[in-house]
Amino acid sequence: MHELSLIANLFEIMEQKAKEKNAQKITCVKLKVGILSGAVPELLETAFDIYKKNTMAAEAKLEIEKVPLKLKCQECSAVTIKQDLVFNCEQCGSTNLETLEGTDLFLEKMDLEVE
């Protein structure tokens, strides 16, 4: 389960940023997870719950926004949100596509409690 190592790295970043802001607690974490990011949202939730014990985020809530795959055709400029793994333009059929969204996993927001 590589989600545990992703969460471990996330916690390093979160705790560093929280300390920079002199925060006492991390109360909420929001992740954006692309459907082709290689991470399974449910496993991220489980890993987060396991890893947060005895940390600044022990009581934090995790919110995950699933980001669909968004492609732009380089031939006709049509933008498509794909629900399947057929990588061709729905307008002209071209396979010359640019990925706009849906492959990343990133920390969107972190709420802190500062005294």
Kinemage of the C-alpha trace (Angstrom):
@kinemage 1
@onewidth
@group {chain A} dominant
@subgroup {mainchain}
@vectorlist {calphas} color= white
{ca met a 1} P 0.000 0.000 0.000
{ca his a 2} L 1.991 2.996 -1.234
{ca glu a 3} L -0.704 5.300 0.125
{ca leu a 4} L 0.914 4.996 3.560
{ca ser a 5} L 4.211 6.388 2.231
{ca leu a 6} L 2.302 9.183 0.452
{ca ile a 7} L 0.583 10.090 3.722
{ca ala a 8} L 3.896 9.895 5.630
{ca asn a 9} L 5.395 12.418 3.192
{ca leu a 10} L 2.273 14.559 3.439
{ca phe a 11} L 2.571 14.644 7.232
{ca glu a 12} L 6.186 15.838 6.988
{ca ile a 13} L 5.073 18.754 4.834
{ca met a 14} L 1.998 19.521 6.954
{ca glu a 15} L 3.876 19.533 10.248
{ca gln a 16} L 6.645 21.702 8.824
{ca lys a 17} L 4.124 24.258 7.520
{ca ala a 18} L 2.126 24.163 10.764
{ca lys a 19} L 5.257 24.833 12.821
{ca glu a 20} L 6.159 27.752 10.532
{ca lys a 21} L 2.766 29.280 11.406
{ca asn a 22} L 3.159 28.477 15.138
{ca ala a 23} L 0.073 26.267 14.995
{ca gln a 24} L -0.936 24.048 17.889
{ca lys a 25} L -3.119 21.717 15.830
{ca ile a 26} L -4.004 20.726 12.309
{ca thr a 27} L -7.808 20.507 12.232
{ca cys a 28} L -8.670 19.778 8.609
{ca val a 29} L -6.780 18.604 5.537
{ca lys a 30} L -8.123 18.725 1.995
{ca leu a 31} L -6.499 16.699 -0.767
{ca lys a 32} L -7.208 16.735 -4.483
{ca val a 33} L -6.736 13.274 -5.957
{ca gly a 34} L -6.746 12.780 -9.709
{ca ile a 35} L -8.344 9.585 -10.953
{ca leu a 36} L -5.073 8.733 -12.732
{ca ser a 37} L -2.810 9.775 -9.835
{ca gly a 38} L -2.165 6.180 -8.841
{ca ala a 39} L -3.605 6.726 -5.353
{ca val a 40} L -6.814 5.149 -4.096
{ca pro a 41} L -8.846 7.688 -2.062
{ca glu a 42} L -10.218 5.075 0.336
{ca leu a 43} L -6.713 3.795 1.094
{ca leu a 44} L -5.500 7.371 1.611
{ca glu a 45} L -8.261 7.832 4.201
{ca thr a 46} L -7.250 4.649 6.005
{ca ala a 47} L -3.557 5.590 5.940
{ca phe a 48} L -4.373 9.106 7.194
{ca asp a 49} L -6.356 7.705 10.129
{ca ile a 50} L -3.500 5.337 11.007
{ca tyr a 51} L -0.752 7.928 10.666
{ca lys a 52} L -2.412 10.871 12.446
{ca lys a 53} L -2.314 9.271 15.904
{ca asn a 54} L -0.030 11.176 18.294
{ca thr a 55} L 0.608 13.980 15.781
{ca met a 56} L -0.514 17.598 15.449
{ca ala a 57} L -3.308 16.227 13.253
{ca ala a 58} L -4.619 13.655 15.731
{ca glu a 59} L -8.117 15.159 15.589
{ca ala a 60} L -7.986 16.348 11.979
{ca lys a 61} L -10.644 15.607 9.427
{ca leu a 62} L -9.530 14.519 5.960
{ca glu a 63} L -11.481 15.729 2.925
{ca ile a 64} L -10.728 14.241 -0.473
{ca glu a 65} L -11.881 15.760 -3.733
{ca lys a 66} L -11.688 13.344 -6.639
{ca val a 67} L -10.519 15.097 -9.796
{ca pro a 68} L -11.705 13.637 -13.123
{ca leu a 69} L -9.472 13.301 -16.153
{ca lys a 70} L -9.726 16.438 -18.269
{ca leu a 71} L -8.188 16.425 -21.748
{ca lys a 72} L -7.767 19.021 -24.485
{ca cys a 73} L -7.594 18.004 -28.135
{ca gln a 74} L -4.585 19.471 -29.934
{ca glu a 75} L -6.399 19.206 -33.281
{ca cys a 76} L -9.801 20.834 -32.637
{ca ser a 77} L -9.249 22.377 -29.148
{ca ala a 78} L -12.238 20.530 -27.639
{ca val a 79} L -11.988 19.970 -23.885
{ca thr a 80} L -13.373 16.682 -22.615
{ca ile a 81} L -13.844 15.127 -19.202
{ca lys a 82} L -13.267 11.404 -19.642
{ca gln a 83} L -15.115 8.798 -17.635
{ca asp a 84} L -13.425 5.904 -19.417
{ca leu a 85} L -9.893 5.078 -20.466
{ca val a 86} L -10.475 5.558 -24.208
{ca phe a 87} L -8.066 8.361 -25.043
{ca asn a 88} L -9.475 9.976 -28.132
{ca cys a 89} L -11.279 13.250 -28.746
{ca glu a 90} L -15.035 12.893 -28.556
{ca gln a 91} L -15.415 15.665 -31.159
{ca cys a 92} L -12.952 14.725 -33.921
{ca gly a 93} L -11.553 11.336 -32.871
{ca ser a 94} L -7.926 12.520 -32.626
{ca thr a 95} L -5.573 10.877 -30.139
{ca asn a 96} L -3.377 13.993 -29.983
{ca leu a 97} L -4.515 15.048 -26.505
{ca glu a 98} L -3.073 17.204 -23.741
{ca thr a 99} L -3.830 16.271 -20.138
{ca leu a 100} L -5.183 19.254 -18.206
{ca glu a 101} L -6.266 17.608 -14.921
{ca gly a 102} L -6.680 14.252 -13.259
{ca thr a 103} L -3.157 12.913 -12.807
{ca asp a 104} L -2.018 14.750 -9.676
{ca leu a 105} L -2.358 14.332 -5.955
{ca phe a 106} L -1.845 17.499 -3.959
{ca leu a 107} L -2.576 19.249 -0.712
{ca glu a 108} L -5.296 21.774 -1.499
{ca lys a 109} L -5.852 23.213 1.965
{ca met a 110} L -4.898 22.759 5.601
{ca asp a 111} L -6.769 24.374 8.480
{ca leu a 112} L -4.713 25.193 11.566
{ca glu a 113} L -5.506 26.102 15.149
{ca val a 114} L -3.208 28.886 16.318
{ca glu a 115} L -3.236 30.212 19.871
